[in-house]
Amino acid sequence: MADGTARKALDSVAEHLATPHGIMLQQPAYSRYHLELGEISSYPPGYKENAGIFCHNNPWVMIAEAVLGNGDAAHDYYSRINPSAREPVSELHRCEPYVYAQMIAGRDAPTYGEAKNSWLTGTASWNYLAITQWILGIRPEYDGLRIAPVVPASWKGFEAVRKFRGVTYRISVRRKASAIPSSSSPTARP
């Protein structure tokens, strides 16, 4: 958004909701049940919708950061909930290193950082979309295949193969030395 509200919202996410284990849904947690709020306040503080790190929606923040051109933040948020990237904290995470959890216990939980409900989530599909279509920037659109990467500044580039409408594209992205840190110069050829 040109008026800066999107950046302000994402800065608030970073300041108030982002943790080393992912992005919490809200903060602070509800400490007692509120009839008018229903289920959200029925969970213990830091679990599920009550200030937990609900992994299904973390990719939405990754996409928003990519839309604003911040590849470093988008990739950083991805790494916080990526099961294989969490392997160094596996004793805490306590989940298979090859499957996403539905949620990770938030700051208010006694098991902060522990994953819950593996295999029971749309997180994998949302992460796939965030990574392939917004961070790598290989997006199918009505008029064709858009190549618009927003990768971390430390990446020199990447290569990908994408089948689209019966054609196999071999995509090579290389960062130009003078490029803005979060942008790349893509090429695609069938």
C-alpha positions, -999 to +999 in steps of 0.1 A: +000+000+000+013+034-009+001+050+023+025+029+045-002+011+064+010-023+052+046-017+064+033-003+097+012-035+102+041-058+094+064-038+117+039-043+144+039-081+137+077-081+140+076-061+173+046-078+191+039-112+175+071-126+160+090-151+182+120-173+174+095-201+169+071-183+146+044-156+146+018-158+174-019-150+165-023-124+192-007-112+224-014-112+253-032-145+257-066-147+273-062-160+309-099-170+314-129-180+294-150-152+279-184-164+268-187-135+242-154-146+226-161-183+225-135-209+216-104-186+214-105-180+251-112-217+259-077-228+251-049-225+277-028-194+273-002-199+245-020-228+228-039-229+195-059-197+188-052-183+222-018-166+215-003-198+200+019-198+170-007-211+145+015-222+116-012-223+090-013-185+088+024-177+092+029-180+054+004-151+050+029-128+067+057-142+045+036-134+014+029-099+028+066-092+034+074-105-002+047-082-017+064-053+000+098-065-013+113-077+019+129-111+009+150-113+041+120-111+064+099-134+043+126-161+043+133-155+080+097-161+090+097-192+068+128-206+086+112-201+120+085-227+114+102-249+087+104-284+103+139-292+090+152-257+101+139-264+136+161-296+139+187-278+161+159-273+187+143-308+182+144-316+219+121-286+224+102-288+191+094-325+196+079-331+162+090-350+131+116-330+111+098-336+078+062-324+086+046-292+097+028-289+129-006-272+132+007-250+160+037-243+181+032-233+217+034-195+222+052-174+248+025-178+273+026-216+273+046-237+297+060-256+267+068-225+246+083-237+213+069-272+214+050-283+182+015-298+184-007-317+160+016-326+132+000-338+100-032-319+109-028-287+090-028-268+057+005-253+067+025-273+041+004-261+012+005-225+023+042-226+028+046-241-007+026-212-021+045-186-001+079-200-011+074-209-047+050-180-058+062-152-036+097-157-023+110-175-055+084-155-073+073-181-099+036-174-101+010-187-125-013-160-138-041-158-163-018-142-189+012-165-183+039-174-159+052-144-139+088-145-126+092-119-099+115-132-071+119-115-037+147-135-022+170-128+007+198-103+000+224-130+007+212-152-022+232-149-054+204-166-073+187-199-078+175-222-106+141-239-109+121-260-132+084-252-136+059-270-158+031-246-168+004-251-194+022-280-211+056-263-213+086-270-191+104-238-181+140-238-169+143-207-148+177-192-138+177-161-115+210-143-108+214-112-087+231-083-104+259-066-084+241-033-086+206-048-078+185-036-049+191-062-021+157-079-023+153-080-061+168-102-087+171-104-125+151-134-137+152-152-170+129-180-181+131-201-212+111-232-223 
